[in-house]
Amino acid sequence: MQKQETIILTEEEQIQAEFEALLNDYRKTNHRQKIELITKAFNFAKAAHKDMRRRSGEPYIMHPLAVARIVVREIGLGSTSICSALLHDVVEDTDYTVEDIEKLFTPKIAQIVNGLTKLSGGIFAEKASEQAENFRKLLLTMSEDIRVVLVKMADRLHNMRTLGSMPAAKQYKIAGETTYIYAPLAHRLGLFRIKTELENLSFKYEHPDKYQDVEDKLAVDEEARIQFFKEFTEPIKKKLAGMGYLFFLKERVKSVFSIWNKMNSKNIPFEEVFDLLALRIVFEPKEGMSEKDQCWMLYSALTEIYKPHPERIRDWVSNPKANGYEALHITLMGPLGRWVEVQIRSKRMNEIAEKGLAAHYKYKTGENDESELDKWMKTIKELLENPEPNAIDFMDTFKLNLFASEIFVFTPKGEIKTIALGASALDFAFSLHSDLGMRCIGAKVNHKLVPLSYKLQSGDQIEIITTKKQSPMPEWLNYVSTARAKSKLRAYFKKEEKQIIAEGQRLIEEVLATKNLKPENEIIVKIMNHFSFTDRNTLYLQAGRGLIHIDEITKITFKPKDQNVFIKYLKMPFGGNQDNKQPKSVPIDGVLVNKIDRKKTLLLTEEYAGTVYHLAECCNPIPGDDVLGYVDDEEKLFIHKRECPEAAKLKSSFGKRLVSVDWATHKALSFIQTLEIKGIDKQGVMIEILKVISEKFGGNISKITIETNDGIFIGHFSISVHDTEDIELLCKNIKKISEITSVQRV
């Protein structure tokens, strides 16, 4: 018997094989073939990155090659973008300049590489942790050439696929900013497959146990799902073939992240996630009939086979989403009483859904063929004209534009307009024109007068009422939810605020002059302390608004303050020191950033809770939760849940301050947690629940609220526990009571 020979490639052969795979991907496209240009870019990048390696140990050139393959195979871009992907780290990491790239290649390739270089040289560069400011640069380059963002998206995807070689703290930072910004941006650009993979990979690194748990539950049901889809699709195939259509069907199971996100947001167990299954029908449209009409013909054919859900029709054919997405979604009742979402798309619609922006522009028929996506790009450019001075605020404002679902409303003349779900009448005024927003006093919706705060519904007809005498009020910021309206109002109030601050400063300096005092730093600090303000602008602003008694300043005694600072030190109360060296000392009331080894995981022992580390009040983590540490400006270590919204912002903007932490055994400290228990309202069931909590578990109950309705009850029990293990054990035992349908931690 002949032995099978194992072929081991050298590094050089591996690099060449990956390049050949890139060329094969490119040859399969309809792009004008520029093999020589791509080969030239590859050879140049390979020579420039010679002897450089990634953290995983592989040659660095393998990363640009992987990014280039994503660019062509998964996004569908051509030679300019492929070359830019191959060269995207050359200017940042080597001695070559943008001018060198322009001389050797093309001005457009140089422009894209320059745009990518502005983004602090990629995810693994030290500067990349200041991600909020970095993201503002990303948007600026997006307004120059959208391909900069698309190549950056490919770069981020490959870095997420190879995140395993990074230390834990850096994994949390990168995964966090990916969930917070890059996945929503991929969604808005129509890159749905990339968006789903980015979400799944982020979830996998942030919550490995929860990810595995959902994956295991999906695996148990896999054979039954395959059989179900076979039975469900058989009559559909026959029907469409009988209608003379060329088509293909694609089954889809909800992603691990989407399942967990639904479980988390709806507070339900895996078994209650009913929309796990979806079917995509992609058809070749027939000539002589519009794609829209054919989508509805297929809808009619499907509803002859299965009953549709009357409230689950989504018509993205008549009114495409802002990212260019078109499809007709219906939900059908399949065999065994299971609901299945069915997406009907033409071949063109499917390509736009799969490859997003690149495919969208491929199908444009003329210069004036402006889509909702083009309009969205205009709002981004507008947002950049008056950006928030604070990078975090700017990113929050921008995010309002990312994941917003759209509704459709009408002008008085019947013109259809798209606006974000949850938008108010005032938002709509700003969407039409800034001046309309600034002068708005009310609106008529469906011919009835409504306030500025009125939340628009899909199908509303809205007329804006204005007056020249009106000017924005501070409370308007509470009425708006769109990025455009918020940025315009903030810019207005900031300008107004500057004038008030200048007036306040003048008043304070005048009062000081009456006491022959100059507005020196020490004196201003003394005044700030007297009024309990932390910064000068707040002091001047309150003075300018007349909210503080300026005469009090003359009563303050201005003496130099004796400053003695006592700092107590103790040994680091954390484990995880793998080289057995003595841990470094830190202040008792905080953690010095430069004392922590980011490659180590620090163990949180209960004796130092509230002194050396603090549990964040925004998410109230308890032992057993997936957590991370954040060192604030005062060098205090705060512990957040990894899925905490506040932690998401920190991961996006302060990567260098994140610390990998884990819980030590905690059985001394207790935490109040709330369990939501649902069940059948049968006599004696409450006694059974209390028995489990107090007798079997020994937990103290601090509060109980019960609601009953038509024989069903929902109870909220606030119970004292030590950690998540206690909660899991308690839930398991309560679920054993036959009348209980679900138990969830709130």
N, C-alpha and C positions, 0 to 999 in steps of 0.2 A: 504493500500500500504506500503510495507516494505521500510524503509529508507536505503539508501546506506551508509555503514559504512566507514569512512575515517580512514585509518591505519597510525598512526604517529610512525615512527621508532625512537628509541633512537640512539644516536651517535654510540654506540657500535654495534647496529644492522646494521646501515648504513655501517660501516667499514666492518663488516662480509659479508654483502650482496655484497659489491664491490669486496671483495676477492673471493667469490664464482663465481662471474661473470668472474673474471680473470681466475680461474681454468676451467670454462666452455669454454672460448676462447681457452685455451691451449689444452683441451681434443679434440677439433675439428681439431687440426693440425696432421700432420704425424710424428711429432717429438717423439723420445723415451720418454715415459711418466715418469717424475721424480717429481711426486706430493709431495712426502715427503720433497725433497730438497727445493722446492718452498715454502711449508708451513713453513718450518724451517726459511727461509729467511724472510717471512712475519712476523712471530711471533717475530723474533729478531728485525726487523726494527720498528715494532709497539711498542715494549718495549723501544727501544732506543729513539724514538720520543715522548714518553709519555708526556702529558701536553704541547707539542709544538703545536702552531697554525699558520696557514697561515694568511696573511693580510686580507683575506676575512672572517676570523673567524672560518673556518672549521678546524678539526683536521689535523695536518701536514701529517699524514700517508696516507691521501687520495691522496696527490700529488704523492708519489712513486707508489701507486697502479694504478693511472691513467696512469703514464708513462709506467709501466709494461704492461698494457693492450694495449697501442699503439704499444709497442715493439712486442707483439705477434700477435695482430689482424691486424695491419696496415703495419707492416714491415715484419712479418713472421719469427721472430727469435725464438730460443728455450730456454731451461731452464737456461743455463749459463747467457744469456742476460736478462732474466726475473728476475733472482736473483740479477744481477748487478743493474737493474733498481730499484728494491725494496730497495736495500742497497746504492743507489748512493749518498745520502746526509748524511749517518751515520757518516763517518769519518770526514766530514767537520763540522757538526753541533753538534756532541756529543763527549764524551771522548774516544770512541772506536778508535782503530788504524787499519791500513791496516794489520798488523801482526795478530790482533784479527780475522779479516775477513778470513785470510788465514788458521788459525788454525780451525775455526769453519766450513768453507766451502771448497773452492778449490783454488789452486794457481791462476788459470785462472780468477775466479770471483774476487779475490783480486787484480789482475793486472788491470782488467777493472775498478773496483771501484777506484783504485789508479789513473788511468788515468783521470777519471771523477773528482776526488778530486783536481787534478792539475789545473783544469779549474776554479779556484777561487770559488768553492763552489756554483755554480749555478747562475742563472740570477738575483736573488733578493739580492745577497750578495753585500756589498758595493764595494768590489774589482772588481766586474764584469763590472764596467763602463770603466775600462781601457781595452776595448775590443780588441784593435789591438794586444797588447802583449798577451792577453788571447788567441787570435786566433792562434798565432804562436804555443802556447802550444798544442792547439787542433790538429794541423797538426802533431806535434811530436808524440802525442799519436796515431794518425791515422796510422802512420807508424809501430807502435807496434801491434795494433789490431784494425781493422776497426770497430769492434763492439762498441768501445768507442764512435766513432762519431755517429753511428746509435742510441745508447741510448741517447746521447746528443741531437740528432735531435728530438727524442720523448719527451725529457725533455723540449726543446724549444717550441714544438708544444703545449704541455699542458699549459705552461706558457702563450703562446699567447691566448689560449682559455679562460684563466682566468685573462686576463690583465685588465679587467674593475675595479678591486679593487685597482689599482695603481694610484698614482697622475699623472696628465697630463704630466708633464715634463718627468717623468720616462716612461710613455707610449710612448712618442715620441722617446726616447732613444732606448727602447727595440724594437719598431716597425721599427725604422730606421736601426738598426744593423741587424734585421731579413731580411729586404729587401736587404740590402747591401751584406750580407755574407751568411746567413743560407738558404735563398730561392735558390740562385744560387748553393750552395753546395748540397742541396736536388736534384736540377735538374741534377747536374753532377753525383750524386750517383744513379740516375734513380728513385728517389722517387717522381713521378710526382704528385700524389694526395696530398702529404704532401707539396710539393713546391707550388701548387696552393692555398692550404688553408693558408699557411704562407703569401703568397702575399696578399690574400684577407683580412685576419685579420689585417695585417699591414696597408693596405689601409683604412680599416674601422676605425682604431683608429687615423690615421694621417689626413684623409679627410672625416669625418663622413657625411657631407652634400653631397659631390660629390658621395660617396658610395651609399647613399640612393637614390640620383637622378637616377643613373644608374640602381639600383635595381627596382625602381618604373617603369622605362621605359621597363625593361624586363618583369615585371608583367603584364603590359598592353597588351603585345603581346603573353602572355603565352597560351591562349586557341587556338589562330590561329596557334601557333607553334606545339602544340600537334596534331591538325588536319592535318597540313602539313606533319609531320613525319609519321602519319598513312598512308596517301596517298603515300608518297615517299617509304616507306618500304614494302608495300603490294606486289608489283611485285618482289621485291628482295627476300622476304621470299619464294615465290612460286618457283622462279628460283633455289635457293640453295637447297630447299627440293627436287626438281626434280633431282638435281645432286647427291642426296644421302648423303648430308652432315649433320652432327649434328652441330648445331651452336646456338649462341644467338646474338641478336642485342642490342646495347646500344646507346641511343641518348645522345648527349652532347651539351650543350650551352656554348659558350665562357664565361670564368669567368668574374666577375665584374671588377677585377683588369686589366685583359687582354683587356677588352673593353675600359676602361678608358685610359689605357696606349697607345692603338692604337689611340684613339681620340686625346690624348695629343701630341704624337710623330708625327702623320700625320696631326695634326691641322684640324681635321674633326669633324662634329657633330655626335651624336649617329646614326642618320638615314643613315649615309654613311659608317657604319661598316657593310660590306656585308658578312663577313665570321663568322657570329654568330653561324651557325649550323654545326654540325659534327655528323657522324654516325660511330660507331665502329662495325665491324663484327669480331666475335671471333669464329673460327671453330676448330673442332676436326679433326686433319689430318688423312688421310687414309694411310694405310700401303702400302709399295712398291713404294712410290713416295716421293720426297723431299718436305719439307714444302715450299721452295722457288718456285718450279714449281706449287704447288697448289695455292699459293698466286696469281701467274700470270694467272692461270686458272680462278680463281674467278674474277680477273680484267677483263678478256675477257668476262665473263658472264655478269658482270655489265654494260660494255660498249655496250652490245647488247640492254640493256634496256634504258640507258641514255647516252647522248653525253658527252665525257670527255673534260676537259679543256686541250689543248695540252701542255701548259707550266706549269701545276700544278701537275706533277707526282713526287713523292719523293720516291726513291727506297732505303729504309733502310733495305731491306732484303739481297740484294747482298753485301752491305757495311754497317754493323750496326754502329750506333753512338758510340762515345767514352764511353758513359755510359752504353753500352750494349743493348740499345734500338733497336728493330727490328720491322719493319712493312712496309707495302706498302701503301702509301697515294695517293689517286687520288681525283680530284674534278669533280663532275658531275653536269650537268644542270638538275635540278629537275622541278616539276610542277611550274607554275606561273613565270618561268624564274629565279628561285632562285638557286644560286650555293651552293652545299653541299659538304663538304670535307668528304670522306669515308676512314676510316683506316681499312686495312685488316690485321688481326693477327691470328696466330695459338694460341692454348691454352697456349703453353709454352711461346711464345712471349708476350702474354698478362700478364702472371704472372710476367715476368721480368719487363714489363712496369709498372705494379701496385706496385710491392714490391722491385724493383730495385736490389741493390747489393746482398741482401740475396738470392733472387731467382736466380740471375746470378751464384753465387757460387754453388747453389744446382744442376744446370744443367751442371757444368763442368765435363768433362769425364776423365780427366787425369791431371797430374802435368804440362805437356807442353801445355795444352790447354789455351794459353795466349790470352786474349781479349784486345781490345783497352782500357778497364777499368784498366786492370792490368798494361798496359804500362803507363797509366796516373798516377797510384799510384807510379810507378818508378820515374816519373818526379817530383812528390811531394817530395819524399825522396832526390832526387838530389838537389832540390831547398833549402831544409833544410841544405844541406852541406855548402852552402855559403849564408846564409840569409842576407837580408838588415839589417844594424845596426839600421835603423829607422823603428819602427814597422809599421807606416802608409805606408811607401814606400813598405815594405815587403807585406803588405796586398793588396796594389794596384797591385803589380807584380803577386801575387797569383790569384787575381781576373781575370787577363788576361786569366787564364787557365779555369775559371769556365763557363762563359756563351758563350764561343767561339763556333760558329758553325763550322762544319768540312767540308773540301773539300778533294778530293782524287787526288793525283798526282802519276806519275810513275817515277821510276829510269831509267837510260839508258838501264838496263837489263830487264825492264818491270815489276819490282816488285812494287806493289801498296803500297803507303804510305798515312797515314792520317795526315793532318795538319790543323791548325785553318784557318777559312775564314779570308782573309785580310793579310795572311802571305806573306812575301817577299822571294826572292831568298836567302837572307842572313839568314832569319829565318830557311829555309829548311836546309841550310848548318849546322847550329847549332843543328837542330833536329837529324841529322845523327851522328855528333860527334863534340865536342867542338873545337878540333884542326882544323877541316875543316872550322868551322866558323871563327876562329881567323886568318886563312891563306887565306881566300877567297878573290879573286880579281874580280870575275864575275861569270856568269853562262850562259849556253846554254839552252834555253827553246824551245822545238820542233825544235832543231838543229840550232836555231838562237841565236846570242850573245845578252845578256840583262844585264843591270846594276844590282848592288846588291839590289837596291830599288824596282826592278820589283815585282809587286803584282801577285802572282800565281793564275791561274784559274783552276777550277776543270777539270781534264783530261790532264793537261800539263805533258809533259815528260821533266824532268829537270836533267841537268848534272852540277856539281859544278866544277869551275876552281880555282886552288889554286897555291900559290908560297910560298916557305920558307921565302922569304924576306918580305912578307906582315906582318903588325901588325895592330891591331884595331885602327880606327880613331874616335874621339869624335862624329862626325856627324853620325856614324853608329847607335847610339841610336835612331836617327830619322827614320832609315830604318826598324827597327824591331818592331814587335808587340806581339811576344810570350813571355811568362814568362821565358822560358829557356834561350832564346837569351839575353833578357834584364838583367837577373840576372848574366849571364856569363860576359857580357860586363861591367856591373857596378862593378863587383868584380875586373876585370882587371884594370879599370880606378881608382878604389879606392886604389889599391896597388900602381899604378903609382903616384897617388896624394900624398900618404904618403911620398914618396921619395922627391917630389917637395916641400912639406910643410917643411920637415926637412932641405932641402937646403935653403929655404927662411928664416927659423928661424936662421940658422947659419949666413947668410948674415947680418940680422938685428942686431944680437948680436955683430958681428964684428964691425959694424958701431958705436954702442953704446959704445963699449970698447975704441974706439978712442977718445971719449968724457969723458972717465972715468965713464961711467954710467953702472949700472947693469940692466938686463932685469926684473925689478920689475913690479908688476901689475899696479901701478899708471903710470909708464912711458909707458908701452905697450898700456894702455887705451888711453893715450895722443896721441900716434902715430896713433892708430885706428881712433880716432876722426878727426885727421888731414887729413887722407885719406878717411874719411867717410865710414869706415868698421864697422860692428856690432859684429864681432867675430874674435878671433885670427887666426884661421885656414885660413880664407879668406885673412887676411893680409899676412900671411906667404906664402900662395899659390900664390898670385899675385906677391910677392917679388921673389919667386922661379922661376916664369915664366918670370921675367924681365919686368912686366907690370907697375911697379911703380918705380919712381926715388928714390932709396935708399939714395942718397946723400942729399935729402931734409930733412932727419931725423936730420941731424946735425944743420939745421936752426931752428928747433922747440925749443921754449923756454919752459923748463920744470919747471913750478912753480906750487905749490899746488893750487888747485882750491877752491875758496870759494863757498860752496854749501848751498844756502838758498832755501828751498822748501816751496812754499806757496800752500796750498790745500784749496779750497773753498768748503764749504758744503752747501747743501740745503735740503729741505724736499723731500722725495721720491715722484716723480710725477706719481705714479701708483695707480690704484684702485684695487679692488678685496680683500681688507683686511676684512675678514669676521668677525673678533672678535672686530671690531671698535676701536682697539688700534691705537695710533699714528704710522704712518710708520716710519721706521728707516731712518737715514740720509745717503747719499752717496755722493761721490765726483761729482762735476758738470760734469767732463769729463769722467765719467765711473761709473761702478757699482761694489761694493765690493762683491765678491762671498759669503762670510760668512754673509752678511747682508740680503740676500734674503731668504725668506721662500719658499722652493720649492713646498710646498703644495698649495700655492696661485697662482692665475692667475693674472699677472700684466697687467694693462691697459695702452696702449700706447697713451698718449695725444699729440696732435700736437705741443703744445708750446715747448716741449723738444726734438723734432726731430732734429737730428744733434748735440745735446749737450749731453744729458743723454743717448740717444740711437741712433744708426746709422743704416740706411738701407743698407744691403749688396749689393755691386755693382755687384756681380756675378749673382744675380737673380732679382734685382730691385723689391722687393715686394711693393705693394701698399695697402692701407687700404681695407679690405675685403678679401684679400688673406689669406689662411691658413698659419700661420707663427709660428716660435718658436724663442726664444732668445738664444744667445750663448755669454758667458763671456770669452773674450780672455785673454792672458797673461798680458796685460796692464790694465785689469779690465774694459774694455770697453764692453758695451752691443751692440751686432750686431743682427739685425733682418733678418732672412732668410725665404724664402718660405720653407714649409716642404718638397716639392718634389725637392728642389734644390740639384744638385749633390754634391756640397760642403757641404751642411748640412748633406747629407747622411754619409759623412766621419766623420763629427763631432759627429753625433749620435752614430756611431760605436766605437768611440775612446775616447770621452770626455763627457760621460754621466753625470758626476757630474756638468758640467758647463752649462747644458741646463736649460733654464727657460721657464715656460709656460707663454705665453703672448697673449694678444688680443687687438684689436683696439678699441680705444674710437671713438666717432663720429668725422670724419675728413671732414670738408667742407671748411677749409681755405687754406690748402696746395694743390698744383696741381702737377700732375705727367704726364709726356709724355708717352703715351702708343700707340702701333701700332695695327691697325685693318686691317685684310686682308679681302677684299670684292671681291667676285666672282659673275659674272652675265653675262647677254646677252648684247652685245655691241650695244645698241639701242640709237638713237639720243635723247638727253635730260636726259638720266639716270644719268649722272654725276651731272647735275644741281639739280636733285631730292635728290641725296646723300648729296650734299653740303647744301641744304636747311634743311635737317634733322639735320645735325651736327651743323650748325651755327644758324639757326632760332629757331627750336624747342628745341634744346639741349643747345645752347649758348656756344658751345665748340670752343676753338681756335685750328686751324690747323697749325702745324709747317712745315709739309712736306707731299707731295703727289707724289707717283710714280705709273704709270699705264702701263700695258702691254696688248696688244690686239693680238688675233690670231684667224682667221677664225670665226669672229663674237662673240667671248668670250673674256671677259676682266678680269684681276686680278689687283686689286688696293691695295696699301699699304698706309694707312692714319695715320700719326702721330698726335695724338690729345691730348689736355690737359684735364685730368680728375681728380676728387677728390678721387674716390675709385672704387671698382669693381661693386658697385651698379650702378654707372654712366655708366660703360661699358655695363652691362647687359641691361639697359634701352635703350642705344644707339643702341646696336645690334638688340634689339626687334623692334625698330622703323624703322631701315634701312631694316630689313627683310620684312617689310610691302610693300616695293616697289616691284611691280610684276616681274621686270626683275632680281631681286637679287636672286641668288641660295644659297649663304652661306655668313655668317659674323662670323669671328673668331678673338679673341685676339691672337696676335703673342707673 
